[in-house]
Amino acid sequence: MDMTDSHPVPEARAALERLREAVEGNCLEPGDGDYETARKVWNGMIDRYPLVIVRAASVADVAPVLEAARVTGLPLAVRGGGHNIAGLGTVDDGIVLDLGELRDVHVDPQTQRVRVAPGARAADVDAATAPYRLAVPLGTVSRPGIAGQTLGGGVGWLIRRAGLALDRLVSAEVITADGQQLVASATEHPDLFWGLRGGGGNFGVVTAFTFEAVQLPDPVLGVSLYYRRPYWRRALAAFELWSRNLPDELTTIVTFMPAPEAAGTDETWLIIRGVYVGEKEQQGQALLDRLRRAAPPDEQTVGPIDWVRWQSAVDDLYPDGSRGFWRNIAFSSMDEDALDTILGIAEAIPGRGTGVDIHHLGGAFARVPEEATAFPNRTARFWMTIYGFWQGQEEDDRLTAYAQQARAAMRQLGEHGEYVNFRAREYTRPITDFTRAIYGQEKYRRLQGIKQRYDPGNLFRENYNVAP
């Protein structure tokens, strides 16, 4: 709904006026010059009109925003990078706390600790850590914010070497619903620390993340192998065998995607992309040679590459304002029946603006005990994502329908759990129903207990919500 013609009740208006006076940052309301720009998030399908957007100038602006939300009862959305596919960083008729200007990153090369502000993007962290040959596992592109990635999981190019982003989290500075400032770690508020690592934004506003980085070679070894449609099954079958005995230093993603427009063709390719982060490049080359002998690619690029370049190589595929709809599923079997299903999904890709990724898991990710974090599944070998990134509204129904149908086809092979950062929001039933399904009953009950302690009034509810 367009909020330019709406007016909050007098009590709420008075609270919002007090908020404007209490914060150092900008408070933007409908009609203000920057409001239209500020209300937008990455996913162009998300079209929300907040009553007020507070662009925080510092962490000191967080508490007044939380107080205003408590007093008014208005819905509150907390935004870091604004890249969440479900649009959880904005809300109609409520308050948006925008932390996107808080992007400082401090690296201690001696301890390999990296302290990151809540609005930082993966690119900010990479730029700060790369001079020390360090990295934090943060996704597969560099533009998304680190806050949502970490609180939801953080599946990326270092998942086998270092696990999820949340696995490298050492501590989090948090402001809770009642305004308390806490530090959550393995020794301080360990229940909250457990919930933050996978439970999303349900428990408070994280104002600083401290990670333990990992050492990387400089450069790393990157590979992209391209296969035309007649060779898809052979390549997938070879990949399945090859992926069973890989070292942690090699992480790969299988992608089905139509060629970009610049290629002069709309042919859909199977692409096996991988990055080897071991010190001995020749060992990585030998591993890749095994796959290339088993399934010779039609085209390939292999060679040393700077880590920052690798992490940002496909950023331009997903420009701000893209219209996105994502579904995901965890699975382990890639037998003949599974290959039939995967290839059926890939062959049905309707054209540019959609794709399928299959992340190879295991390694450090799988060695974290299932109960150690709130992340929903540690045992699956693969995580499949079906996604869209189109530009025109006229494509919404067709491309959304493809993602839904593909997810339904894959469900028969799936295991428990979903990854919240790879899931667009639905409005067909209460969000808590989806949340229970994502985490399973045991983890959901544990998250619910943490919610009851730190946010019993459910102030932080604009998310995959855990009801207190």
Steps between C-alpha positions, in 0.01 A plus 500: 500500500624853422566662837505857366131533586508318835540647846589320825290558810600806709684295765709329235566828325626653826730202557637532148566870557692413815692242301600761243644715778675210673705360211805644328417335169234597247133421549327472164123502457275489194547822307861552606743534213700180563206288617436322168863396469528403866193277502632276220675170565690272263198292395291715268193285571495635856308829499448626856413842639629551857373783718857595582847384399778575746841502338717442805808721529644287779411214732360761741202541266384141552353527850272800422360313200425193710334720762280663236396160368416378850299811587303519176459130433590571138667214310879526491733383225877497545710542187868436449600473135138485379575197282266248666304321228183499712518874561523465877680834525187704439137514607173673415363756746784457747856593592813400311829512688754532218854416613643511149732797564684318782763317297825512699723192501798459735751219450747377760752300295663356812186333635327476160195656661283725283249738658228608258226763526142386421461684169819365341485303177710196420709724273589722794626201698692357204669834433610527864621142543664434163818702572571257785417191291199443722134438419167450673257258328231733366289371213579473131460865396633813665207745515267347764525613862684289753231526770225304328749253356648423840179486702344267242807293417747622239535235227792598280828426327677404824234267636719188478814678617349702785129419532221754503543865588326425830756227574774764504305735725684546831270754661214737425412830665123513530234748604193311613134600483511669842810704410759288680846491342644149522793304367410149384773239469580146605552627858265802522130445444575172320130431441466824306823423313356165395179662376675775308694243299225396262192644669499819296399837641260363759684600818642850471701744292857384456715814497838330449618159382842359591622219276802276501643522149691227317829524315489484119766471233544796267390437233247217522426258217168556323331276246192518278412199283222543241288219356239510225172316544595167333772449764310601813430150633856382447638811668264473799569129549874562483468790742310285750777237507779757504344702783500207743868530592603862477715688752347785698701749295279449192141629491284465190158607377315347205294760314244476221447841344430652159795683350505876559373720220853611414583142399274527196308182585226403743631144537485361853832377633595264780789675673717344770671783685748441777770664704803326650648679800793268577858619508620260227335598173620185324292289737192697403584461132535124547157480664342695214676283242320195642164661429600633160616155392174341616286772338691713248338848493395682185666814632699583811689766688749389762770696671620711792271783603494761771252408777315831487461465126368146532251593771357783287522336157124458447377804692372668185258213430287617794461879479302691761132502416502152346176314552581188697323184611703221662437149626748248643535146620767284663568153361770233493423249225605559141406158365335444161156600626640816652686579179172465309335747736787749494529489122125536463512817709799632303346426161186690602690823575286753314777739397718779629413616847490155661755247609574197716797461735610181675745574782734216596517484880698282740843588634511748788126568464410137568735460796304749710260295715134533403406630844782758521311774311145575390585435133249237388706227326866398521481153345389570142763465224342766281283809524297589194372849427250590230497872447401795285660836432293652219428865430149539358180474705328333205717191565395459865231235457688287248834492679353469848294204380817332372671532838196358678467206261870423518493503881201264497686261268808497723307451824487124452879484536532752779601473861396702804550872531519802273750783483324827590734714289406302189124531544253758377213570734149363450177635637276196458516396866644631830873560487553296817382191310787549256743567784411175674553312174834671440652412838307190602315461828801446728697805386187711473412428865853596605479822297162568655648478849769753406235726349297488822805615695629779274194617304182383676296777336612393150628844406723332240231328298560620144704191413464125488343542835539286810192568705567539875 
